Amino acid sequence: MSKQSTANPFRWIDNPVPWPGGAKAALAITFDVDTDSLIHIAYPDRSPDFLASISWLKYDELAVPRLLELYRHYGLKQTFFYPAWCMEKYPHLVEAILKDGHEIAAHGYLHEAANDKPVEEQAYWLDRQVEVIKRLTGKAPRGWRGPLYSASQHTPRLLAERGFLYDSTLMGDDVPYVLETAAGPLTVLPTHHAMDDWAHFTHAHEFNYVMPIRSPDEAFAVYDAELQAARRHGGMVITVWHPFVTGRLSRVDRLADWLAEITAQGDVWIAALEDIAAHVAACAATGAWAPRRHAFPYYAEPLPELRQKAAE
């Protein structure tokens, strides 16, 4: 674990959450279990012929059990974001996750983008994934993350209408905040790209990602820098990782080491996102903490200045 700075006097978060047990920060190690939904949504007419990519994505079947074993060792309950089609295709992984008491949250039906369709179609796919999650887990999902971080101006309202407690797509703060939608408030548990394993580890030309692959130590240096800053300022860190990426041998080894370091420190609250969302809601209800509240939508239509320029 990197050395925490003690030299500067700054406190960048004006309203840090009072985390349980006096913890200095909150951490959720979340995984998006996309499996081979990615290849089918990218190449709907030719997906069976992308055999190497399918085999790479199906590595989830090895990686998810490893992650569950790791969480059992540390007594952790965490959040798995799941495209509903993947849940139907790989029910044995769903059963294993539920058996260990982890949260399953919504992540599209077939990893479809949520902001490239009419609002009626967005609602259709959201309802379809909710139905599958209810059927396979016995309860409605509490959280949602947009595939590829996709969310439209309609998404928060659609989520609030369906009783979702939180979204973990947006990136607008270092601590939770609230969107005031026409259907009621929606808690945002923000993350950001530095905490995504895709940029560090993914080289897949069939998905147009051609990047240098970092060593586990390089990637975890980024993750740990974010965590140490959160510890100093009272923030929150949420990973956006994928079992077929971070569940590979050298990376899951490094994750095990990182968890050993964090738990030995003893001052970071590691929790599932539904528990973090419930905690901040309780703090807000009692007045122990006040989240930033955003009127929503930010923009109901494209900027008139751009439409005016196009018309000239």
C-alpha positions, 0 to 999 in steps of 0.5 A: 500500500502506498504511503499516505501523504501527511504533508499537505493540509488540504481537505478536498471533500466538504461533506465527507460521509460518516462511514460506519465504525469511524472508517476513513473511506468506503470501498466496493470491489464490484465486478461486471459479469458480462461474459460473452454478451459483449461479442453478441451485441458487437457482432449480432450477425457473426458472433459465433465465428469470433471464437477466440474472443468468446473463449476469452469472455467465457473465462468468467466461468473460472474467474467468478469462483476464484473471486467468490473464494477470495471474498469468503476468505475475507468475509466480504459481501460485494456487488456483481453487475449482471446483464440479464441474458448472462444470468439466463445463460450461466445460471450456475454462476448466479447460484454461486454468487447468491449462495455466498450472499452477494448482491446482484445488480442490473447491467442491461439485458444483453449489455446494450447501450442505454442512450442510443434508443428511444425512451420507450425502448430504453424502458423495455430493456430495463423492464426485461432485465428487472424481470429476469433478476426478480425471477432468478434472485427472488427480489428486484435489483436495488442498483444499476450500472449502464453498460459502457457507462451509457445513460441517457437523460431519461435513465434516472427517471426510469430507474426511480420509477421502478424503485431502484435505490442507486445508480453506479454509472455516473462520475460527478463526485467523490462521495454519493450524491442525489439526482432529483428526478421527476419520479423521485430521488435516485442516489448516485454511487459514483465511480470513474475510469481510473478504477476500471480494469479495461483501460489497464489490461484490455487489448482486444482488436475485435472491440477496437481496444488496442492498448498496452497491457499494464502489469498488475503492479502498475494497475494496482498502483493507480487503484491504490493511489485512489484509495489512499486519497479517499482515506485522506479525504473521507471519500469512496472508491468503487471498482468497475472490474470484469472477472475475465480481465481481473480474474486472470491469475497474476491479477487476482493474485495481486488483488488478494495481496491488495485486500490483505494490505487493506484489511490489515490497515483496518480503517476502510469500510468494504461493503456491497453497494446496496449497503453503502446506499442504505447507509448514506440514505440513513445518514441523510434521513437522520441529518448526520450527513447531507448529500449534494442534490442535483436537479435533473435532467441536466439538459432536456435537449441539445444546446440551442447554440449548436442548432442555431449554428447548424441552421446558418 
